Amino acid sequence: RTLGAYSGFGAIKEVLENPTGKPDKDGMATLVAELHEVIRANTPDEREYKRYMDGIKNSVLTAFYTPPKVADAIVEAIWDTRIAPQRILDPSAGTGVFVNAVDFHNPYAEITCFEKDPATGLILKHLHPEKRVRIQGFERIEPKYAGYYDVAVSNIPFGDVALFDPFFSTHTDPVRR
């Protein structure tokens, strides 16, 4: 239940700053310091600690997780069309609200989840150990999966952020390029 309630660090700009030595008017500096301590204590080295902290910091502008009712409505609309997808892709899975919605309709579906933020990806793996979870950006999907999935369903982060995708940047189709 606790992991399922995790909703990321969207709009919590305080995680962008190092809290040491700052006045703690609202208690956020104390919480951010505790976050740093917990991550540092649970990572094997400085490199891994930095990877987790960078993931959290990079998600401040985009981590606004989809409410389950929204995911349920979207997946319900797919099943209402009498389409019964067997291979589902969630390119920005968060903690897996779309996985839960799909599982309600087809618990045997093959679901592949991509989650770029390492902390969220780890939570996703714990919540859905039976699913294929890739803790990396969706742009890293191999070209062999083009056309493999029956449906891609997600509520991807919106914003003015461009990603490099080697599949599309070198594609022969000018629209995809």
Residue pairs with C-beta under 8 A, 6 or more apart in sequence:
3 95
3 123
3 126
3 127
4 95
4 127
6 95
6 120
6 123
7 63
7 64
7 65
7 95
8 59
8 63
8 64
8 65
8 94
8 117
8 120
9 15
9 56
9 57
9 59
9 60
9 63
10 59
10 60
10 61
10 62
10 63
10 64
10 65
11 60
11 64
12 60
13 60
14 28
14 29
14 31
14 32
15 32
15 35
15 56
15 57
15 60
16 57
16 60
17 32
18 36
19 28
19 29
19 30
19 32
19 33
19 36
20 33
22 29
23 29
24 30
35 56
36 53
39 49
39 52
39 53
39 119
40 49
43 49
43 51
43 52
51 118
52 118
52 119
55 116
55 117
55 118
55 119
55 120
56 117
56 119
58 116
58 117
59 116
59 117
59 120
61 157
61 159
61 161
62 157
62 158
62 159
62 161
63 94
63 117
63 120
63 157
64 157
65 94
65 95
65 97
66 94
66 97
66 98
66 155
67 97
68 97
68 100
68 101
70 97
70 155
71 97
71 98
71 100
71 101
71 155
72 101
72 104
74 98
74 101
74 153
74 155
75 98
75 101
75 102
75 104
75 105
75 153
76 101
76 105
78 85
78 151
78 153
79 105
83 150
83 151
84 105
84 106
85 106
85 109
85 149
85 150
85 151
86 106
86 108
86 109
86 110
86 150
87 109
87 110
87 112
87 148
87 149
87 150
87 151
88 98
88 102
88 109
88 110
88 111
88 112
88 149
88 150
88 151
88 152
88 153
89 111
89 112
89 114
89 145
89 149
89 151
89 152
89 153
90 96
90 98
90 99
90 111
90 112
90 113
90 114
90 152
90 153
90 154
91 114
91 138
91 141
91 152
91 154
91 156
92 114
92 115
92 116
92 138
92 154
92 155
92 156
92 157
93 99
93 113
93 114
93 115
93 124
93 133
93 154
94 115
94 120
94 124
95 120
95 123
95 124
95 127
96 113
96 124
96 127
96 128
96 131
98 153
98 154
98 155
99 111
99 113
99 128
99 131
102 109
102 111
102 153
103 109
103 111
110 132
111 128
111 131
111 132
112 131
112 132
112 134
112 149
113 124
113 128
113 131
113 132
113 133
113 134
114 134
114 136
114 137
114 138
114 140
114 141
115 121
115 124
115 133
115 134
115 135
116 135
116 136
116 137
116 138
118 135
121 133
121 134
121 135
122 135
124 133
124 135
125 133
125 135
134 140
137 163
139 163
139 164
139 165
139 166
139 167
141 167
143 167
146 167
168 176
168 177
169 177
170 177
171 177
